Amino acid sequence: MDEICSPHQRKGERNIFCSFYNGCLDHAIRESWPYWDCGDCQHKFDQGARAEIVFSAGNAVENYDLSVEL
């Protein structure tokens, strides 16, 4: 495990978007931790692994004209 990461065996919050998340998860599994926390890690707010979502203002939603008559 990378020495700059510091997961702790305690309940708390984890940052799933951190670039080091997989390494910390592997460490927690090897140590048989039932839960772990990123609270004291310097990468707690890292968003490096967040997928970039591309939005466009095209005609993604089809429009239909409906008759007023029943």
Buried (B, 14 or more C-beta within 10 A) or exposed (E): BEEEBBBBEEEEEBBEEBBBBEBBBEBBEEEEBEEBBBBEBEBBEBEEEEEEEEEEEEEEEEEEEEEEEE
